[in-house]
């Protein structure tokens, strides 16, 4: 009795399973890429925010230094006004030294203000450059993310179609053959069936015994490859069975 209808049904099931496997591979890859995009954007936003915080801190420091300088200059002005009121040389010399020390300290504050102004200007340029880069990258990555989400939705729809097709393909296959098919598929990277050609299994590309090869060609028994254990079939025999269903 010909087992070609069984082989044909198993092969149809494998075709569905292989399509599902490819879809599932893409479906698992896409979320990883979306997470990568989100992480890249989050890191870029953080770097930009850190620079802006540095800018704000430098600007605040400059303002505080300018406020300190203004207060010190006002203090010196008052001290200078007091010089004309001092009657003793000792007090005059002491206050003069205070004034001179304050003026020197002010020079340091002025230098710090200039340094902060340069830092602020440099940060401003860096932020502008980073902002331009980020805006461009964000636009590109968000566009890619939207495409990936659309692709994922399409794949999920096709996966559902394949799941429905698998249920249909399983109908009519004897439970024992289905169990064997599933067991081999689990051990052989999702491929349970292999065609034969020129006395070779095309699943593992190893030679098979001539007697076994002839049995597979006739399609009267379901046999497995002695090397990879996949279920063997001959495409020509399946084609003949399709063209001559009564055979």
C-alpha positions in Angstrom: 0.0 0.0 0.0 1.3 3.4 -0.9 2.2 5.8 1.9 2.6 8.7 -0.4 -0.5 10.5 0.8 0.9 10.4 4.4 4.3 11.7 3.2 2.5 14.4 1.2 0.5 15.5 4.3 3.7 15.5 6.4 5.6 17.5 3.8 2.7 20.0 3.7 2.9 20.3 7.5 6.6 20.8 7.3 6.2 23.6 4.7 3.8 25.4 7.1 6.2 24.8 10.0 9.2 26.2 8.1 7.3 29.3 7.2 6.2 29.7 10.8 9.8 29.3 11.9 11.1 32.1 9.6 8.3 34.4 10.7 9.0 33.6 14.4 12.6 34.3 13.9 11.8 37.8 12.5 9.2 38.3 15.2 11.9 37.6 17.9 14.5 39.8 16.2 12.3 42.9 15.8 11.6 43.5 19.5 15.3 43.2 20.2 16.0 45.9 17.6 13.2 48.1 19.0 14.8 47.8 22.5 18.2 48.7 21.0 16.7 51.8 19.4 15.0 52.8 22.6 18.2 52.3 24.6 20.2 54.3 22.0 17.8 57.2 22.2 17.6 57.1 26.0 21.4 57.3 26.2 21.6 60.2 23.7 18.9 62.1 25.7 20.8 61.5 28.9 24.1 62.7 27.4 22.3 65.8 26.1 20.6 66.4 29.5 23.9 66.0 31.3 25.5 68.7 29.1 22.6 71.0 29.7 23.0 70.5 33.4 26.7 71.3 33.2 25.7 74.4 31.3 23.2 75.5 33.9 25.7 74.8 36.7 28.4 76.8 35.0 26.0 79.7 34.4 24.8 79.6 38.0 28.4 79.6 39.2 29.2 82.6 37.0 26.3 84.5 38.3 27.3 83.7 41.9 30.8 84.8 41.2 29.7 88.1 39.6 27.4 88.7 42.7 30.4 88.0 45.0 32.6 90.3 42.9 30.0 93.1 43.1 29.7 92.7 46.9 33.5 92.8 47.3 33.8 95.9 45.1 31.1 97.6 47.2 33.0 96.6 50.4 36.2 98.1 48.9 34.4 101.3 48.0 33.2 101.7 51.6 36.6 101.0 53.0 38.2 103.5 50.7 35.6 106.1 51.9 36.7 105.4 55.4 40.3 106.0 54.7 39.7 109.8 54.8 38.1 109.5 58.2 41.0 107.6 59.9 43.2 109.7 62.1 46.1 107.3 63.0 48.7 106.1 60.6 48.5 102.6 62.1 44.8 102.2 61.4 45.3 103.8 57.9 48.0 101.2 57.0 45.9 98.3 58.4 42.8 99.3 56.3 45.0 99.9 53.2 46.3 96.4 53.5 42.7 95.1 53.8 41.8 97.0 50.7 44.8 95.7 48.7 44.1 92.1 49.8 40.5 92.5 48.7 41.5 93.9 45.3 43.9 90.9 44.8 41.1 88.5 45.8 38.8 90.2 43.3 41.3 89.6 40.5 41.0 85.9 41.3 37.2 86.2 41.1 37.4 88.0 37.8 39.7 85.2 36.4 37.2 82.6 37.6 34.4 84.5 35.9 36.3 84.6 32.6 37.0 80.9 32.9 33.4 80.2 33.5 32.4 82.3 30.6 34.7 80.4 28.3 33.4 77.1 29.7 29.8 78.3 29.1 30.6 79.3 25.5 32.3 75.9 24.9 29.4 74.0 26.4 26.9 76.0 24.3 28.7 75.0 21.1 28.9 71.3 22.2 25.2 71.3 23.1 24.2 72.9 19.8 26.2 70.3 17.9 24.9 67.4 20.0 21.3 68.7 19.6 21.7 68.7 15.9 23.1 65.2 15.9 20.4 63.9 18.2 17.5 65.5 16.3 18.8 63.9 13.1 19.4 60.5 14.7 16.1 60.6 16.6 14.2 61.3 13.4 15.9 58.3 11.6 15.6 55.9 14.5 11.9 56.8 15.3 11.1 56.2 11.6 12.9 52.8 11.7 11.0 52.0 14.9 7.7 52.8 13.3 8.5 50.6 10.3 9.6 47.8 12.7 6.3 48.0 14.6 4.3 47.9 11.4 6.4 44.9 10.2 5.9 43.2 13.6 2.1 43.7 13.4 2.1 42.2 9.9 4.3 39.3 11.0 2.0 38.6 14.0 -1.0 38.5 11.6 0.9 36.1 9.3 1.9 33.9 12.3 -1.8 33.6 13.2 -2.5 32.5 9.6 0.3 29.9 9.8 -1.1 28.6 13.1 -4.5 28.2 11.5 -2.8 26.6 8.4 -1.0 24.2 10.7 -4.2 23.0 12.3 -5.6 22.3 8.9 -2.4 20.5 7.8 -2.4 18.3 10.8 -5.9 17.0 10.1 -5.9 13.5 8.7 -2.4 12.7 9.8 -2.3 9.6 12.0 -1.2 10.4 15.6 1.7 8.0 15.5 3.2 9.6 12.4 2.5 13.0 13.8 4.3 12.1 17.0 7.3 10.8 15.1 7.4 13.9 12.9 7.3 16.2 16.0 10.1 14.2 17.7 12.4 14.4 14.7 11.6 18.0 14.2 12.6 18.8 17.8 15.9 17.1 17.3 16.8 18.3 13.8 16.5 22.1 13.9 12.9 22.1 13.0 13.3 20.0 9.8 11.8 16.5 10.1 11.7 15.5 6.4 14.3 15.3 3.7 14.2 14.6 0.0 16.4 11.9 -1.6 18.3 12.3 -4.8 21.0 10.1 -6.4 21.1 7.8 -3.4 21.8 10.7 -1.0 19.7 12.3 1.7 19.4 16.0 1.0 18.9 16.7 4.7 22.4 15.6 5.8 23.9 15.2 2.3 25.1 11.7 3.3 24.8 8.6 1.1 22.1 6.1 1.9 22.0 2.3 1.0 20.7 1.5 -2.5 18.0 -0.8 -1.1 16.7 2.0 1.2 16.9 4.4 -1.7 14.7 2.2 -3.9 12.1 1.7 -1.2 11.8 5.5 -0.8 11.5 5.9 -4.6 8.6 3.5 -4.7 6.9 5.3 -1.9 5.5 2.1 -0.3 7.1 2.5 3.1 7.9 5.5 5.3 11.6 5.2 6.1 14.1 7.4 7.9 17.7 8.4 7.0 20.2 6.2 8.8 22.4 9.2 9.3 20.2 12.1 10.3 17.0 10.2 11.2 14.8 12.5 9.1 11.8 11.0 7.3 12.7 10.5 3.6 10.7 11.2 0.5 11.1 11.3 -3.2 9.8 14.4 -4.9 9.1 12.6 -8.2 6.9 10.1 -6.4 4.9 12.8 -4.6 4.4 14.6 -7.9 3.1 11.4 -9.5 0.8 10.9 -6.6 -0.6 14.4 -7.1 -1.1 13.9 -10.8 -2.5 10.4 -10.4 -4.4 10.4 -7.1 -5.9 7.0 -7.8 -2.5 5.4 -8.0 
